[in-house]
């Protein structure tokens, strides 16, 4: 993403997909903006912090945006990004099979 986080109509999302023939730019426009959390310095903080606090105090009213497996996959992806940057080459994400139970 490139643009001003406070202006949802600014910037674009750049997506690279070798199978689709390279780079795809997704520009922002009316009803297509990128929505970010509340970045104002006043108030009660960003929505993710508010949800975290509500979950910690045992409230049923919070947004659980992802689970532990999503977090684990995110770390695996970030690790691959660091390896790619260090080697200046494309690298595979080393996803490990995880049994999340039922």
N, C-alpha and C positions, 0 to 999 in steps of 0.2 A: 504494500500500500504506500502511496505517496500522496501527500496533501496535508491540510490543516485538520487535526483531530476534532477541533471545535466546530468545523464547518462541514457538515455531512455531504454537501454537494461538491466539495473540492477533491481534486486528485483522481486517482484511478487505482485499480488493483491490477497488478501484473502477474500473470499466470504463465508458467512455462511447462509445456507438455510436449515431449519429443514425439509421442504417438500422434499428436494433432498437428505436427509440422512446425513446432516452435512456440514463439511467444504469442500470447493472447492478452490484449489490453481490455479491461472492463471499465469503461469510463463511468463516472458518476453523472447522474442527471435527476430530474424530478422523479420521486418515488423509487429511486435506485441508490440512494445515498448509503454511505457506510456509517453505521451507528456505533459510537463509542460510549463508554461509561461517562458519568458525570465527572468532569475534570475541574469543576469550580473549587477554589480554595476554601470557601466557606461552607457551611451546612454540615451534614452528617456523614460526608464522605461518599466514595463511589459505591455503586450498587453491589459490587462483589464483596466489599467489606461489610456492608449492611447485612447481606445474606449470610456471611461467615459468622457474624455476631449473633444473628437470630438462630443459626444452627447450634452454636455453642451454648446458648442459654436454654436450648430445648424447645424452641418455638417450632410449630408446624408450618409457619408462614415464611419460607425461604425458598430461593431458587437454587436447585442443585443442578448446575449447568453441565457437570461432567462427573464421572466416577473415577475410581482409582485406576482402572485400566486405561481410560483416556489420558490420565496424567502420566502413566507409565509409557504409553505410546508417544506422548509429547516429548518426554525426556529422551527416548530412543531416537526420535526424529532430530532433536537438537544436537545430540551426540554425533549423528551422521553429518549434520551441517558443519560442525566444528572440524570433523575429519576431512570433509570436502574442502573447506577453506584452507586447511593446513597442507593438503596434497595438491590443491588446484585442479582437482579432478572430480567427476561425478562418483559418488559412492552409493552403495545400497544401504538402506536402512536395515539394521540387524534386528528385525522384530523377532522376539522370542515368544514361543507359545506359552500362554499363561492360562491355567485352569482357574476360571473365576467362579466355578461352582454353579449351583442352580438356585 
